[in-house]
Amino acid sequence: MTTKRERYLGTLVGVLCGDALGAPYETWDTKRVQEDLTRRGGLTAFDYPDPWERSGVFPKGRPTDDSDHTAALAMSIVACGGVNQEDIFTRLRAVTFGHHSPLWDGKAVGAGKTTRNMLRPASWQESQVLGSVGAFPSNGSLMRAAPLALYFGYENVVCSRTVQKASEVTHRHPIANDCCFAYCRILGALLEGKEPWESFELARTGPYGGEVAAVLTHPKIEPRDPEVWPGRGAAVLTLQVACWALVRARSFCEGLTDVIGIGGDTDTYGAVAGGLLGARFGIAGIPSEWRDVLLGRHVMEALAERLFESAHPEKGDPICSIQH
């Protein structure tokens, strides 16, 4: 039987695994990804050309912004004992513009346009005055949301305002916030050992708009690569991909392979789905040949342990706290 601690470890290592194995296929269409998977005999880690700066080769198993931002949020939550927007802003900005990865000694890369725009001001106070008019509900806050569920747990993650505050550091569109809340509700239920259908049922009690509610009601609908941006980076599509993989996967390997096979924003789809699949199947469910090549895995494992300990103190429950 998979223990709760093993689910915690599986969640954060699953985020890193999905990110690292999905990154080589970033922007590829479905047909091209499927052809490459067939040629390689399945999903595997490999060195690949730098997809962002086109200036070299990335080593297999390296993290991108999805994992770096997830680790930065986890570190902030542990350090502050909850959600502190200014601290999250400072840590994410160091990753995005300082290129300091919290996971390994290489350069942090890959942050999206919405994230960069919101983190560009020199201080949290300056970023507060930025407007959200015309903002697109992209997946940049969803990709890092897993630590919120690990810290607060299913019962306390019902504090939707806390999840919203963590999301709004970079993403202020209500749909992006709804996707984060739905994801944390699903993940929180999985950490308690719930089956996928139970997790969706529990998550549907949230105050969502139509698009997010539809994903939770019909998770079996197969997602399609829109083949254009920003649609590929939409929070709702990313949530749909993760839910679809979760409800049909018989193993972590099968689920992640299906996700990457869709093409598009593969590193983020992989990271978000990897968190859910890791919670469902536990750390031991992630193939050892994948785990062993992940750069930053030990940091993710240490963060999962810290979050587990914070969420399960000897006395009392974690408090749903919002700090400014």
N, C-alpha and C positions, 0 to 999 in steps of 0.2 A: 504493500500500500504506500502511495506517495504521501510523504509528510508535508505539513504546511511550510516548514523551513525549505524543503526541496522545491516547493512551488515558488517560493520567493526567489530562490537562486535561479530557477528555470526562467522566471519572468525577465530578470535583467540580463542574464546571459542570452536568453532568447531574443531580446531587443538587439543586442550586439551581433548575434549570429545572423538574424534577418537582414540587418543593415549591411554587414560585411559581405554576405553572399549575394545580396541583391545589387550592391553598388556596381559591379562590373557590367551589369545589364541596363544601367540608367539610360533612359530615352529610347531604348530598343523597342521595336514593335513586337507584337505577339509571335508572329511567324518567325522572325529572326531569332528570338529567344528560344522558341521551341526547337528550331533547327540546331542551335548550339547545344542545348541540353541533350539532344539525341546524339550529337557527335561526341560529346564528352561522356556519355553513358549515365547522365543524370546531373543533378545539381552538385557542384563541387567548388571548392575555393581555388582561385588561381590568381597569379599576377596579372595586372591589366593596365592599359594606358590611362593616365590621369584624365578623367572625364571632364574636369573643370578648367584647369589651366593649360591642358594639353602640353605639359612640359616634363614628361618623364613617365615612369612606370610606378604604380602603386603595388606594394607587397600584398599578397593574399592575406585576408583576415583583418585588414586595417579598418578602424572605425571611420565613419564620416560624421557629419553634423548631427545625424539622428542619435547616434550613441553618445557623442560628446555632450550634446545638450541634455540628454537623459541623465547622464552622470552628473552634470553640473547642477541640475535640479535636485537630484538625490542628495548631493553634498550640501546644498543650501537647506533642504528640509531637515537634514540631520543636525547641521550646525545651529539652525535657528529654532528647532523644535516646532516646526510648522511652516506656513507659507509667509515669507517675508518678501514682498515684491521688489524692494530696492536691492536686497541681496541677490535675488534671482537675476535681476537686470544686470548687476555688476558682474556676476559669474558668466552669464550668457554673452555679455559684451566682450569679455576677455577671450572667450572662445571664438567669437565671430570676427572681431576686428584685431585682437591680439594674436589670434591663431594658436592659442595655448590649449592643447588637448588635455583634459583631465585623465585620459586613459592611457596615453603612451607618450613617447618623446618626439613623435612626429608632428607635423603641422596639421592643425585643425582646418577642415575645408568643408564647403558645400552648403552654407546657409542660404536660404531662399530670400527673395526680394522683400517680402513682407517683414520677415524677421530682421533683415539688415536695416530696413527703413526705421523700424521702431527702436533698434539698438544704436543707431548712428549718433544720437545726441550724447554729449559727454557725461550726462548725469541722469538719474532716474527722474528728478524733478523736471528737467527739460523735456524728457520724453512724454511726461504727463500731458503736456499741452498739445501734443500731436493729435490731429483729428482722425476719425475712422471713416469719413465720408468716402464712398467708392471703394472701400476695402473689399477684397475678395476673401471668402472663407477658405483659406488654404490650410494645409495640414501641418504647419510648422510647430504649433503648440500641441497638437494631438500626438506627434511623433515622440514627444518627451514626457508624456503624461503618466506613464506607468508608476513612477515613484509615489505619486499622490495616493494611488490605491494601496500600495504597499505600506505606506505610513498610516493612513487613516483607517484602512480596512473597510469592509463592506458597509457596516453599520454607520460609521462616521463619515464616509464619503457621500452620504446623503446631504451633507452640508454643501450644496451645489455652489454656494457663493464662494467657498474656498477654492474649489476647482476653477471657477470663473476667474478669480483673482490671479491664480497661477497662469492661466491661459492668456489673460489680458496684458501681461507684461509685454507680449509681442503681437497678440492677435485679439482684436476687439470686436470682431464680427460675431453676432450672437450664434450663428450656426457653427462656427468653429468652437465656441464655448460649449454648445450643446453636445457636439461630437466628443469633446474631452470628458464631459460628465457621463455620457452614455458608456464610453470606453472604460472609465474608472468603475462604474457600477458593474459592468460585465466582469472586469478583471477582479474586482473585489469578491464577487460571488465565486469565481473560479478558484480563488485562493482558499475559500472555505470548503472546497471540494465539490461544488455544485457541478452538475452536468451542463453542457452548453445550452440546451433548451431551457433549463431552469434559470440560467444566467440571463438569457434574453428576456424571459418572463419577468424576472425581478427588475431588470433594467428598464423595462417599458413603463414603469411607474413614474418615471421622471417627467419633468415639464418641458417636453421637446416640441419643436415645430414639426411640420409635416414630413420633411425629407428625412430627418433623423428617425422619427417614429416609424416610417416605412421600412427603413433598413432593419430595425429591431423586430418588426412584425414579420418581415419576409426575408430572413437572412439566407435562405437557400437560393435566391435569385443570383445567377452567375454574373459577376461584373464584367464589363468590357472596357478595353483600353480606348479612351476617346481620341488618342493619337495626336492630340494637340495640347498645348499649355495655354492657360492655366488649368484646364479641366483635369489634366493628369495629376495635378497637385491639390485637388479639392479635398477638403476634410471629409465630406460625406462619402465620396468615392473610396477614400482610404479606409474609412470605417466599414464600408460595405465589403471591401476586399477582405479585411480581417475577420469580419463576422462570417462571411461565406466560407473562408478557409477553416475556421473553428468548427462550424457546424457539420462539416463533411469529412474532416481529416480523421484518419485512423491512427496517425502517428505524427510526431513533429516533422519528420522528414517529408512525409506526404503533403502535409499542410503547407510547409514553406515552399516546396517545389511548385505546388499549384499557384501560390501567390506570385512567385518570381516569373512563372510562365505567362502571366498576364501581360508583362511588359509595362512600359511607361515609367512611373516614378518608383522603380523597383526597390531602391534602398529604403525608402520610407514605408512603402507597403510591407516590405519584409520586416522592418523594425516594429511596426505597429502590430502586425499579425504575429510576429515572433514573441512578443510579450504575452499575448493570449495563449498561444500554443505552448509556450514554456510553462505558464501557470497550470495549464491542463495536464501536461504530460510530465512535468517536473524536470529538474536538471538532468537526471539520468536518461530522460527521453530524447535529449538532444544528442545526435550521433557524436561519438568521441572524435571521429576524424574531423568534424566541424569544430567542436569545442577546442581541440588542441591547437588549432591554428589562429584562434582569435586573439588579436593584439588588444590588451586591456581587459582580458577575461577576469584576471585575478582582482582587478579593481572593482569590476562589476559585482563579483562574488562578495567582496568585502562590504560593498555598499548594501547589497541585499541582506547580509547578516546584520548590519547596523540598523537597517529599517525594520527588520524582523524584531530585533531586540527593543527598538523604540515603540513598536506597535504592540508588544507583549510584555509590558513591565510586570514586575512581581505583584504590584498592587495597582488597581485602577485601570482605566482605559485611556487611550490617546484622546486628547482634547481637540475638537475641531477649532483651530485657532487661525485668525487672520491678523497678520502684523503688517504695518505699513512703514 
